[in-house]
Amino acid sequence: MVSGSALVPAGLYSIVIFIIRTVNAVIAPPIGYISDRTQTRWGRRLPFMFASGLPMLVFFVLLWTPLVYSTSNWNLVYLAVIYLLYNFTYTLNQVPYTALLPEIARTEHHRVRVSAWSSGAFLVGMIVGSLGGPLIDRFGYTTTALIYAVAILPFFYAPFLVLRENPKRQDRAVERLDFRQGIKLMLEKSRLPGDDGDGRLFLAGDHLHPVCHSVYRYRDLPALYG
């Protein structure tokens, strides 16, 4: 909402967000499948991360830049297109990123250290993100988004100077399931390790966490558009 005026109808806004998040969930497995079978001199994860980083930040800024600063159906169309592109580039970046750990960590100790640093950086990012409120009050949505994008950009690309995938830790193609086999196995799996009360509670919390994080990340979109 800008100057007390809704930029898109609230009901249609909710439908757009629901559809795009559903599309995002559908495209994630194919992206992971393609990444698993990509072979380049830089590895199979890093090219996706490198190619998607800058576009993701561009779409992030555009997401907070309405096409028209008044009530308009064009804002709804604009929001749908930009939000879809942002989610696509975000998934293109994050799916290979989450699969990167086993291919850069040589030992169990190394994996624990990398995971600890990753978790610490995530917490720092949440703290820095919480400063967005005062910045929005002072500079507005678009300028604040641009400030964050410019500040984050080096952290997206500086790691490529030192990151190297370890081909020896990659499964051979003959040892991997194809896409349909993987989906079938997932659906047929009736019992997971730790599938007792505590195990189910842990898995529920683990899978609900991204949902809560998404609500936190996009809580201000209704304030801008609705």
C-alpha positions in Angstrom: 0.0 0.0 0.0 1.4 3.4 -1.0 -0.1 6.6 0.6 -3.1 4.7 1.9 -4.1 3.4 -1.6 -4.2 -0.3 -2.4 -2.3 -1.0 -5.6 -4.0 -4.4 -6.4 -7.1 -6.1 -5.1 -6.3 -8.1 -1.9 -8.2 -11.2 -3.1 -6.4 -11.3 -6.4 -3.1 -10.7 -4.8 -3.5 -13.8 -2.6 -4.4 -15.9 -5.6 -1.3 -14.7 -7.5 1.0 -15.5 -4.6 -0.6 -18.9 -4.1 -0.2 -19.9 -7.7 3.4 -18.7 -8.0 4.4 -20.5 -4.8 2.8 -23.6 -6.2 4.7 -23.3 -9.5 7.9 -22.8 -7.4 7.3 -26.1 -5.6 6.7 -27.8 -9.0 9.9 -26.6 -10.7 12.3 -27.3 -7.8 12.6 -31.0 -8.5 13.4 -30.7 -12.2 16.0 -28.0 -11.4 17.7 -30.4 -9.0 17.5 -33.2 -11.6 19.1 -31.1 -14.3 21.8 -29.9 -11.9 22.6 -33.5 -10.9 23.3 -34.3 -14.5 25.1 -31.1 -15.6 28.8 -31.6 -16.4 31.1 -28.5 -16.8 34.6 -27.6 -16.0 33.3 -25.6 -13.1 31.2 -28.4 -11.7 27.5 -29.1 -11.7 26.2 -26.6 -9.1 28.4 -23.5 -9.4 27.3 -22.5 -12.9 23.6 -22.4 -11.8 24.5 -20.3 -8.8 26.7 -17.9 -10.8 24.1 -17.4 -13.6 21.1 -16.8 -11.3 22.7 -14.5 -8.6 22.5 -11.2 -10.4 19.1 -11.7 -12.1 17.7 -12.7 -8.7 18.8 -9.4 -7.2 17.5 -7.5 -10.1 14.0 -9.1 -9.8 14.2 -8.5 -6.1 14.5 -4.8 -6.6 11.8 -4.8 -9.3 9.5 -6.7 -6.9 9.4 -3.6 -4.7 9.0 -1.2 -7.6 5.3 -1.0 -8.6 4.5 -0.3 -12.2 1.9 2.3 -11.3 1.7 4.0 -7.9 -2.1 3.8 -7.8 -4.8 1.1 -8.0 -4.3 -0.7 -11.3 -4.7 -4.2 -12.8 -1.4 -3.6 -14.5 0.2 -3.8 -11.1 -1.3 -7.2 -10.6 0.1 -8.4 -13.9 3.5 -6.8 -13.2 3.6 -8.4 -9.7 2.7 -11.8 -11.1 5.5 -11.7 -13.8 8.2 -10.3 -11.6 7.4 -12.5 -8.6 7.4 -15.6 -10.9 10.8 -14.6 -12.3 12.2 -13.9 -8.9 11.1 -17.2 -7.5 12.5 -19.0 -10.6 15.9 -17.4 -10.2 15.8 -18.0 -6.4 15.1 -21.7 -6.9 17.7 -21.9 -9.7 20.2 -20.5 -7.2 19.2 -22.2 -4.0 18.5 -25.8 -5.1 22.1 -26.3 -6.4 23.4 -24.3 -3.3 21.8 -26.7 -0.9 23.2 -29.7 -2.8 26.7 -28.2 -2.9 27.9 -29.1 0.6 28.8 -32.8 0.0 30.9 -31.8 -3.0 33.0 -29.1 -1.3 33.4 -30.6 2.1 36.1 -33.4 2.2 35.5 -34.8 5.7 32.7 -35.0 8.3 34.5 -32.4 10.4 34.7 -30.1 7.4 31.0 -30.5 6.7 30.1 -29.6 10.3 32.3 -26.5 10.1 30.8 -25.3 6.8 27.3 -26.0 8.1 28.0 -24.0 11.3 29.3 -21.0 9.3 26.3 -21.2 7.0 23.9 -21.2 9.9 25.8 -18.3 11.5 25.6 -16.3 8.2 21.9 -17.0 8.0 21.3 -15.6 11.5 23.4 -12.5 10.6 21.3 -12.1 7.5 18.1 -12.2 9.5 19.4 -9.5 11.8 20.5 -7.3 9.0 17.2 -7.9 7.2 15.4 -6.6 10.4 16.9 -3.2 9.7 14.7 -2.9 6.6 11.8 -1.3 8.5 13.6 1.9 9.5 15.2 2.1 6.1 11.8 1.8 4.4 10.4 4.5 6.6 13.3 6.8 5.6 14.0 5.9 1.9 10.9 4.0 0.7 10.6 0.4 -0.6 12.5 0.7 -3.9 15.5 2.5 -2.5 15.8 0.1 0.4 15.6 -2.9 -1.9 18.3 -1.4 -4.0 20.5 -0.8 -1.0 20.1 -4.4 0.1 20.8 -5.7 -3.4 24.0 -3.7 -3.8 25.2 -4.7 -0.4 24.5 -8.4 -0.9 25.9 -8.7 -4.5 29.5 -9.1 -3.5 28.6 -11.9 -1.1 26.9 -13.8 -4.0 30.0 -13.7 -6.2 33.1 -13.4 -4.0 32.9 -17.1 -3.0 33.3 -18.2 -6.6 37.0 -17.0 -6.3 37.7 -19.9 -3.9 34.9 -22.4 -4.3 35.8 -25.6 -6.1 33.6 -28.7 -6.4 35.2 -32.0 -5.7 34.3 -34.4 -8.6 35.4 -37.4 -6.5 32.4 -36.9 -4.2 29.9 -36.9 -7.0 27.8 -40.0 -7.7 28.4 -41.7 -11.0 25.5 -41.3 -13.4 24.8 -45.1 -13.4 24.3 -44.9 -9.6 21.6 -42.2 -9.7 17.9 -42.7 -10.1 16.2 -40.9 -13.0 13.6 -38.3 -12.3 10.5 -40.5 -12.4 12.2 -43.2 -10.3 13.1 -40.6 -7.7 9.5 -39.3 -7.5 8.1 -42.9 -7.3 10.5 -43.9 -4.5 9.6 -40.8 -2.6 5.9 -41.5 -2.8 6.3 -45.2 -2.0 8.5 -44.6 1.0 6.0 -45.3 3.8 8.4 -45.0 6.7 11.4 -42.6 7.1 14.3 -43.1 9.5 13.3 -41.7 12.9 9.6 -42.1 12.0 8.5 -42.1 15.7 7.0 -39.3 17.7 10.2 -37.3 18.1 11.2 -38.0 14.5 7.9 -36.8 13.1 8.1 -33.6 15.2 11.6 -32.9 14.0 10.6 -33.4 10.3 7.5 -31.3 10.7 9.5 -28.5 12.2 12.2 -28.9 9.6 9.8 -28.6 6.7 7.6 -25.9 8.3 10.6 -23.7 8.9 10.8 -22.5 5.2 7.1 -21.7 5.3 7.6 -19.5 8.3 10.7 -17.9 6.7 8.7 -17.2 3.6 5.9 -15.5 5.6 8.6 -13.4 7.3 10.4 -12.5 4.0 7.2 -11.4 2.2 5.2 -9.9 5.0 5.7 -6.4 3.6 4.5 -7.2 0.1 0.8 -6.7 1.2 1.9 -3.4 2.8 3.2 -2.3 -0.6 0.6 -3.7 -3.0 -2.4 -4.3 -0.8 
